[in-house]
């Protein structure tokens, strides 16, 4: 079974952004239909690229949880998304 388009974007981003000067994109689920995407450092270009691709794939920002919030403790920037409805 092939993953949903937005999940494939995230999997590809995790693979392609590894390296010393890359954004080291990671993602995880934070709820039934919400995901969080993060990058190493503060607002890396790789995060902007992934956000644009996710928005185009039907995801929407979860404004209540945060858009590009930098966590000083772990040194990563986090953006939360609501996933597109199944079949959309």
C-alpha positions as CSV (number, residue, x, y, z in Angstrom):
1,X,0.0,0.0,0.0
2,X,1.4,3.4,-1.0
3,X,1.4,6.1,1.6
4,X,-0.7,9.2,1.3
5,X,0.8,12.0,-0.8
6,X,1.7,14.2,2.2
7,X,3.3,11.3,4.1
8,X,5.4,10.5,1.0
9,X,6.5,14.2,0.9
10,X,7.6,13.9,4.6
11,X,9.4,10.6,4.1
12,X,11.3,12.0,1.1
13,X,12.1,15.1,3.1
14,X,13.5,13.0,5.9
15,X,15.8,11.2,3.5
16,X,16.9,14.1,1.4
17,X,17.6,16.7,4.2
18,X,20.2,14.7,6.1
19,X,23.7,16.1,6.2
20,X,25.9,18.7,7.9
21,X,24.4,21.8,6.3
22,X,20.9,20.5,5.7
23,X,17.7,21.0,7.8
24,X,17.4,17.4,9.1
25,X,13.6,17.3,8.7
26,X,11.7,15.0,11.1
27,X,8.0,14.5,11.5
28,X,5.7,12.7,13.9
29,X,2.0,12.4,14.7
30,X,0.6,14.5,17.5
31,X,-3.0,13.3,17.2
32,X,-5.4,11.4,15.1
33,X,-5.2,13.8,12.2
34,X,-2.4,16.2,13.1
35,X,1.4,16.0,12.5
36,X,4.3,18.0,13.6
37,X,7.3,18.8,11.3
38,X,10.6,20.0,12.6
39,X,14.0,21.0,11.4
40,X,17.4,21.4,13.0
41,X,18.1,25.0,13.9
42,X,16.1,28.1,13.4
43,X,13.8,28.4,10.3
44,X,15.9,26.4,7.9
45,X,15.1,26.7,4.1
46,X,14.3,23.0,4.0
47,X,11.4,23.6,6.5
48,X,10.0,26.3,4.2
49,X,10.2,23.9,1.2
50,X,8.4,21.1,3.1
51,X,5.7,23.4,4.4
52,X,5.0,24.7,0.9
53,X,4.8,21.1,-0.4
54,X,2.5,20.0,2.4
55,X,0.2,23.0,1.9
56,X,0.0,22.1,-1.8
57,X,-0.8,18.5,-0.9
58,X,-3.8,19.6,1.2
59,X,-2.4,20.0,4.7
60,X,-3.3,23.1,6.7
61,X,-1.5,24.8,9.5
62,X,-2.7,24.0,13.0
63,X,-2.4,27.6,14.1
64,X,-3.5,26.8,17.7
65,X,-0.5,24.5,18.2
66,X,2.1,26.7,16.4
67,X,3.8,27.7,13.2
68,X,7.6,27.7,13.1
69,X,8.1,27.9,16.9
70,X,11.8,27.5,17.9
71,X,12.5,25.4,20.9
72,X,15.7,26.7,22.6
73,X,16.1,23.5,24.6
74,X,16.4,21.0,21.7
75,X,17.4,23.6,19.0
76,X,14.7,22.7,16.5
77,X,11.9,24.7,14.9
78,X,8.4,23.1,14.9
79,X,5.4,23.6,12.7
80,X,2.1,21.7,13.3
81,X,-0.3,20.7,10.5
82,X,-3.8,19.3,10.2
83,X,-3.8,16.4,7.6
84,X,-6.1,16.4,4.6
85,X,-9.3,14.4,4.9
86,X,-9.1,10.9,3.6
87,X,-9.9,10.8,-0.1
88,X,-9.3,14.5,-0.5
